Each structure stands twice: as C-alpha cells, then as structure tokens.
Amino acid sequence: MPRATNAPASRKRRKRILKKAKGFYGSRSRLYRYAKDAIFKAQTWATRDRKTRKRNFRALWITRISAAVRARGLSYNRFIEGLKHLGVDLDRKVLADMAVNQPEAIDELVAQAKTGLEAKTKAAA
C-alpha cells in the first residue's frame, strides 16, 4: 500500500504560513522553512507588544496632561490629586484629548483641582 501524506492538508498549512509571511524580506517570505520561524517570532512579539502599547499610550497621555497643566501653574500629580478629592472621574485618555483639543476645559479643571486641593488641606488641618 502506498504511503499517504495527506497532501491537501499539508499544502493548506504551508500556504497559510506563507500567506502570513507576505511582505517579509527574502526567503522569509518565500520558503516555508524560514517563513515558519519568522511567523513564530513575529507572533511572539505581537503578543508582547499588545501589552506594551497600552503602557506607551498611558505614558503619552500623562505627558500631554502634565504639559497642559504645568502651563497653568500646577503639577500633574497635584492636579490628579485635586480631581480625585472632588470625585471627578475622567480617565487620562479623555483628559489628554481635552488638553490637546479643548484648552478652555482644562482651564476649568485646573481651577476645580486647585479648589479641591485647598479643601483637602483645610479638612486635614
């Protein structure tokens, strides 16, 4: 009896890998053996970088908020502290968007944060 290799399934598997490797350089996009390794590595990095992307965006938002708030005479951590004391629940993504697109809204929030900080110091004393 001849040896059966299940050629359609093998071909489908190899085509799937080569399709994922489209755009890779040289043999990494043309030869199954090297494309398989390249895809494995690329998927590993993609998994890792989905976590890293969240970290990078949060850092960007904090930088934007900090720059906008410092221009108005308050540090980032004091600004956040004042908002938390007042119970203002805006996440950093929204605050960063407001800092870029609506500077007048940031002016109001800074004023509120300053009053919140004053109220907090009075309550502590």
NUDOZA-278432 format. One record per residue: residue in one letter; x, y, z of N, C-alpha, C in turn. Coordinates in steps of 0.2 Angstrom, whole numbers, plus 5000, padded with zeros to 4 digits. Example, Ala and Ser with C-alpha at 12.3 -4.5 7.8 and 13.67 -1.06 7.14 Angstrom:
% residues 2
   type   n.c1   n.c2   n.c3   ca.c1   ca.c2   ca.c3   c.c1   c.c2   c.c3
      a   5066   4972   5039    5062    4978    5039   5066   4984   5039
      s   5064   4989   5035    5068    4995    5036   5064   5000   5039
END
This chain:
% residues 125
   type   n.c1   n.c2   n.c3   ca.c1   ca.c2   ca.c3   c.c1   c.c2   c.c3
      m   5004   4994   5000    5000    5000    5000   5004   5006   5000
      p   5003   5011   4996    5007    5017    4995   5006   5021   5002
      r   5012   5025   5003    5011    5030    5009   5007   5036   5007
      a   5003   5037   5012    4998    5043    5011   5001   5049   5015
      t   5002   5055   5012    5004    5060    5015   4999   5066   5017
      n   4993   5065   5015    4988    5070    5016   4990   5076   5013
      a   4992   5076   5007    4994    5082    5003   4990   5088   5004
      p   4983   5088   5003    4979    5094    5003   4980   5098   5010
      a   4980   5094   5015    4981    5097    5022   4987   5100   5023
      s   4993   5097   5021    5000    5099    5021   5000   5106   5017
      r   4998   5106   5011    4998    5111    5007   4994   5117   5010
      k   4989   5116   5012    4985    5121    5015   4988   5124   5021
      r   4991   5120   5025    4995    5123    5031   5001   5127   5029
      r   5005   5125   5024    5010    5128    5021   5008   5135   5018
      k   5003   5135   5014    5000    5141    5011   4998   5146   5016
      r   4995   5144   5022    4993    5148    5027   4999   5152   5030
      i   5004   5148   5031    5011    5151    5034   5014   5156   5029
      l   5014   5154   5023    5017    5159    5018   5013   5165   5017
      k   5006   5164   5018    5002    5170    5017   5003   5175   5023
      k   5004   5172   5029    5006    5177    5034   5012   5180   5034
      a   5017   5177   5030    5024    5179    5029   5024   5184   5023
      k   5019   5186   5020    5019    5191    5014   5022   5197   5017
      g   5026   5200   5013    5030    5206    5015   5036   5206   5019
      f   5038   5200   5021    5044    5198    5024   5050   5199   5019
      y   5056   5199   5021    5061    5200    5017   5064   5194   5015
      g   5066   5193   5008    5069    5187    5005   5066   5181   5006
      s   5070   5176   5009    5067    5169    5009   5062   5168   5015
      r   5062   5173   5019    5057    5173    5025   5050   5173   5022
      s   5049   5176   5016    5043    5176    5013   5041   5171   5008
      r   5047   5168   5006    5046    5163    5000   5047   5156   5002
      l   5051   5154   5007    5052    5147    5009   5049   5145   5015
      y   5045   5140   5015    5041    5138    5021   5045   5137   5027
      r   5051   5134   5026    5055    5133    5032   5057   5139   5036
      y   5059   5144   5032    5061    5151    5036   5055   5155   5037
      a   5050   5154   5033    5044    5158    5035   5041   5156   5041
      k   5041   5149   5043    5038    5147    5049   5041   5150   5055
      d   5048   5150   5055    5052    5153    5061   5050   5161   5061
      a   5050   5164   5055    5049    5171    5056   5042   5173   5058
      i   5037   5169   5056    5030    5170    5059   5029   5168   5066
      f   5033   5163   5068    5033    5162    5076   5035   5167   5080
      k   5041   5170   5077    5044    5176    5081   5040   5182   5081
      a   5037   5183   5075    5033    5189    5074   5027   5189   5078
      q   5024   5183   5079    5018    5182    5083   5020   5183   5091
      t   5025   5181   5092    5028    5181    5099   5028   5189   5101
      w   5032   5193   5096    5032    5200    5098   5026   5203   5098
      a   5021   5201   5093    5015    5205    5093   5011   5204   5100
      t   5011   5198   5103    5008    5196    5109   5011   5201   5114
      r   5018   5201   5114    5021    5206    5119   5019   5213   5118
      d   5019   5215   5112    5018    5222    5111   5011   5225   5112
      r   5006   5220   5112    5000    5222    5113   4999   5225   5121
      k   5003   5222   5125    5004    5224    5132   5008   5231   5132
      t   5013   5231   5128    5017    5237    5128   5014   5243   5126
      r   5009   5242   5121    5006    5248    5118   5001   5251   5123
      k   4998   5248   5127    4994    5251    5132   4998   5255   5137
      r   5004   5252   5139    5009    5256    5143   5011   5262   5140
      n   5013   5262   5133    5015    5268    5130   5010   5273   5129
      f   5004   5271   5128    4999    5276    5127   4997   5280   5134
      r   4997   5276   5139    4996    5279    5146   5002   5284   5147
      a   5008   5282   5145    5013    5287    5146   5013   5293   5142
      l   5010   5292   5136    5009    5298    5132   5004   5303   5134
      w   4998   5300   5137    4993    5304    5139   4995   5308   5146
      i   4999   5304   5150    5001    5308    5156   5006   5314   5154
      t   5010   5313   5149    5014    5318    5147   5010   5324   5144
      r   5005   5323   5140    5001    5328    5137   4997   5332   5143
      i   4995   5328   5148    4991    5331    5153   4996   5335   5157
      s   5002   5333   5159    5007    5336    5163   5009   5343   5159
      a   5010   5343   5153    5012    5349    5149   5007   5354   5150
      a   5000   5352   5149    4995    5357    5149   4994   5360   5156
      v   4995   5355   5161    4993    5358    5167   4999   5362   5170
      r   5005   5360   5168    5011    5364    5170   5010   5371   5168
      a   5008   5372   5162    5007    5379    5159   5002   5383   5162
      r   4998   5380   5166    4993    5383    5170   4995   5384   5178
      g   5001   5382   5179    5004    5383    5186   5002   5377   5191
      l   5002   5371   5189    5000    5366    5193   5004   5360   5191
      s   5006   5355   5195    5010    5349    5193   5005   5344   5192
      y   5007   5339   5188    5002    5333    5186   4999   5330   5192
      n   5004   5328   5197    5001    5324    5202   4997   5328   5207
      r   4998   5334   5208    4993    5338    5212   4987   5339   5208
      f   4987   5340   5202    4981    5340    5198   4976   5334   5198
      i   4979   5328   5198    4976    5322    5198   4973   5321   5206
      e   4977   5323   5210    4975    5323    5217   4969   5328   5219
      g   4969   5334   5216    4963    5338    5217   4957   5335   5214
      l   4958   5333   5208    4952    5330    5204   4949   5324   5208
      k   4954   5320   5211    4951    5314    5215   4948   5316   5221
      h   4950   5321   5224    4947    5323    5230   4940   5326   5229
      l   4939   5329   5223    4932    5332    5221   4928   5326   5218
      g   4931   5320   5217    4927    5315    5214   4926   5316   5206
      v   4930   5319   5203    4929    5320    5196   4932   5313   5193
      d   4928   5310   5189    4930    5303    5186   4931   5304   5179
      l   4937   5307   5177    4939    5307    5170   4945   5303   5169
      d   4946   5298   5164    4952    5295    5163   4957   5299   5160
      r   4963   5296   5160    4969    5300    5157   4968   5301   5149
      k   4965   5296   5146    4964    5297    5139   4959   5303   5137
      v   4954   5304   5141    4949    5309    5140   4953   5316   5142
      l   4957   5316   5147    4960    5322    5149   4965   5324   5144
      a   4969   5319   5141    4974    5321    5136   4971   5324   5130
      d   4965   5321   5128    4961    5323    5122   4959   5330   5123
      m   4957   5332   5130    4954    5338    5131   4960   5343   5131
      a   4966   5341   5134    4972    5345    5134   4974   5348   5127
      v   4973   5343   5122    4975    5345    5115   4970   5349   5112
      n   4963   5347   5112    4958    5350    5108   4954   5355   5112
      q   4953   5355   5118    4949    5360    5122   4953   5363   5128
      p   4957   5367   5126    4961    5370    5132   4957   5374   5137
      e   4951   5377   5135    4947    5380    5140   4944   5376   5145
      a   4943   5369   5143    4940    5364    5148   4946   5363   5153
      i   4952   5362   5151    4957    5361    5155   4958   5367   5160
      d   4957   5373   5158    4957    5379    5162   4952   5378   5168
      e   4946   5376   5166    4941    5375    5171   4943   5369   5176
      l   4946   5364   5173    4948    5358    5178   4953   5360   5182
      v   4958   5364   5180    4964    5366    5184   4961   5370   5190
      a   4956   5375   5188    4953    5379    5194   4950   5374   5199
      q   4946   5369   5196    4942    5365    5201   4947   5361   5205
      a   4953   5358   5202    4958    5355    5206   4961   5359   5211
      k   4962   5365   5210    4965    5370    5215   4960   5371   5221
      t   4954   5371   5219    4949    5372    5225   4949   5365   5228
      g   4949   5360   5225    4949    5353    5228   4955   5352   5233
      l   4961   5355   5231    4967    5354    5235   4966   5359   5241
      e   4964   5365   5240    4963    5369    5246   4958   5366   5251
      a   4952   5363   5248    4948    5360    5253   4951   5354   5256
      k   4955   5351   5253    4958    5345    5256   4963   5347   5262
      t   4967   5352   5261    4971    5355    5266   4968   5358   5272
      k   4962   5361   5271    4958    5363    5276   4955   5358   5280
      a   4953   5353   5277    4950    5347    5280   4955   5343   5284
      a   4961   5343   5282    4967    5340    5286   4969   5344   5292
      a   4968   5351   5291    4970    5355    5297   4965   5356   5302
END
